[in-house]
């Protein structure tokens, strides 16, 4: 009885699934499939439709989409910033802060979390 040996070959860098060692079928998060290879999206973007063009809603926490690239929010406690990088719309859960006038502010004493200055 003849047996066929199966060998595993490492995919190219940043490739999640490949059909051959140098032919990528699916790229890793934050990478764009270009032909058989992967090209990196903006470093603060998890998905892009073209090189240096981040998809809407795909900027990493603490960044906002500004003319196809991800721009860092001014407030380090900010998870999402809206129309401008200095207006926060959601604070990081780990910050234990809530939104007050577009800024992440400390929650009232004895609160584990808050969503706005009114709660």
N, C-alpha and C positions, 0 to 999 in steps of 0.2 A: 504494500500500500504506500503510495507516494503522498507526502505531506508538503504543503506549501508554507514556507516561512513568511510570517508577517512581521514587518519592521515598522517602527514608528519614527517619523521624521519631524523635527521641530519646525513649526510654521515660522514665517518671517516675523520679525519684531512687530509688536502691537497688532497682530492678527489673532482674532478669537477662533475662527474656523478657516481651515485652508483645504483646498482640494489636492494640492501638491505642495511641496516644501516652499516653493517660491510663488504660489498663486493663492492669494487670499480671497475667501468667499465672504467673510464677515469680519469687520474690524472691531477692535476693542473700543470701549466707551471713550469718547473724546477724540476719536480718529475717524477719518473719512476715507471710504473706499475710492481709489483712483486707479482704474484699470485693475491690475492684479495685486496692487500694493496698497498701503495705508498712509495717508498724509495727516499730520496732526492738526486738529482744530485749534482755535485760540486756546491757550493753556487754561483759561478760566471758563471753558465751555464744554458741556458734556455731549453735544451733538451739533454737527454743522452740515449744511447742504453744499457748501463749496469752501475751498481753502480760505481761511480768514473771514468767514461769514457764518456767525453763530445763528442757530435756529432760534426762533422766538420761544421764550420760556426755558431755554436750556443753559442759561448762565449758572455758574455755581453759586452757592449761598454767599451772600455778601457782595454780589455783583449784579449789574443791570445791563440790559442790552442797549447800546448806544451806537447807532449807525453800523450795525452788523457785528460789532465787537463788544466784548464784555468789559464794562467799566466798574471799578471798585467803588462801593458805597463809601461815603465819608465816615460814617459811624461804624466802628469795629463790632458793635453789638447788633448791627442790622443784618437781617437775613435777606430781606427784599427791599430795594429802594425803587421808588416810582419814577415819575417824570424827570426827576433830576437826581444826581448822586447824593445830594444833601437832604433828600426827603425820604425818610424810612417809612415803609408801609407794614413791615413785620420784623420783630426782633427775634434773634436766635433764642430758642427755648433755654439753652444753657446760660444765657445772660441774666435770667430772672428779672427782665425788664419789660415794660409795656410802652406803647406809643403815646407820646404826648406832643402835640403840635409837630408831627413829623420827625420826632427824635425818640430814641430809645432812652427812657428814664427809669430809674429805680422804682420797683413796685412799692406800695405802702408797706410799712412794717408788719410783720407776721403773715405776709402773703407768700405763697410758694411761686405763684405766677400771676400775671395780670395781662389784659389785652389792651387796655387804654387807661387814661388817667381817671376815668369814671368807675373802673371796676377793680 
